[in-house]
Each structure stands twice: as C-alpha cells, then as structure tokens.
Amino acid sequence: MNSKVTILGVAKHVCAAVELGRKSGLYITMGDDFEEYNRITSRLPGKPPTTPHFRPDCSDLQPRKAFWIIGRDREGSIAHVQAMRLDDLCNTSLAEHLGSLKACFADPDLQAGPSSSCSCSAPTARSITGLVAYHGDIWLRADFRGRGLAAFIGRIAFGLAWAKWSPDWIYALVAGWNIEKGVVDRYGYQHCEYGSVLRLPALGISHDDWLVWLTRHELLKTFLSDVIEAGCE
C-alpha cells in the first residue's frame, strides 16, 4: 500500500480539504513560527490557553518538527487553529514520554514547577513508540461549528504530517465530550482509551483526557481510499 500513496496524491488530498474549507468560508494558512502562533492564539476569545506542548517558552519546537495551521474567515479574522509536533520515541513509549512530562517541557526539572505530574493509564500508550506525532490545540470558532468541518480539519493536519514526517502514529489527548459527540471520529481518529491525567498547578492546568490515535497503516489506508475515490490512483 505504501507504494500507491505518493506525495502528489497526498498533496491533492490536502488541496481538496483546503478547497472544502474555502467553500465554507475558511481560508487556511500554515507556518512553524510558534512565537507568532502564541501571539495569535493568546488573543482569541473563547479559546482555552495553548498548553506547553506548543509554547516555545516550554517546548523545543524546531521548524522541522512542528507546524501550525490557522483558518481565517472572509474578513480575515481567526476562526480556527490547530498544531502538530513530532517526537522521536524510538527508545521509549508514549506512556513513559507523557509520564516524564517531556511532552510538555524541554526540561521538566527546570520548567514544570512544583506538584506537576502526568500519567497515562491507557493500555495502548505502552505500545506507542517510534516516530509519534501529537495533534493538539484544536479550536474552531462557534459560528463555524456544525458545518461538517471537523473531517477537513483532520485531513489537512494528517496529510501535512505524513508529507513532512511519515509518522508511525498520530495521537491526541481530548476531553470526554469529544468522544461522546463523535468529534474525534470526524477528525479521523480510529481508536480511543481513557485516560491521561495532567496536573500543572503553576499553569492552572488540570486535565483528565482520553487518548485517541491512529497508526501509520490506518493513515495510509485513508489516503489511498481518498486517492482512489478521486480517480488519482
């Protein structure tokens, strides 16, 4: 299946998703300057604060290992944001990575603050290893919700991640309501398990989340289905 999924095919997949967004009034740009990204996201009414995973004062967000996506409405106002980063977990597991707080901080001992902790009891987290992409900080302005845009949001992020990194896994940590309402299914995630518990008192963060993920094989299968459907095999 790998040989049938090409950069050109994935580029068409991403372009089709971008065009779908444009038809719904959402205009997409991307970048890798997280100083700029945090300046933008810190001024968005109704958006929760960006977590340390995508803050350059906390994490090492090198351009080749992280990117962001921003969607603007027809007037140029921000209506959507999301971000992805790549972690090399070839010598560890996602459970250990999260537990060490290295998913949040380049140097947890110096940056995390007192009483900070993270644990992930989701069984599959112990099996997730290799090149692992984290997908987070997803926000869509209220007036754009309910338009069926979740699928296009996931298609863009997953397509760019594959083109840049070809990761072994893509995962996100989401609140339970995303599971209950089927939001993560529409993004394209195929599995979920509870739970990840993150406590960062110094930053006012107290999260109890679900782990959602898909494998590289599942990602490529999705791309191949789209390429065949579009007649671009």
KAZIVEN-V246143 format. One record per helix or strand of 3 or more residues. SS is the DSSP state (H for helix, E for strand). FROM is the first residue (numbers start at 1). TO is the last residue. Records with the same first field share a line. If there is no record, write none. Layout:
BEGIN
SS: FROM-TO  FROM-TO
END
This chain:
BEGIN
H: 2-4  7-23  34-41  52-54  63-65  94-99  108-111  123-126  142-144  150-165  176-180  183-187  201-203  216-229
E: 27-31  66-72  78-89  117-120  130-140  169-174  191-200  205-215
END
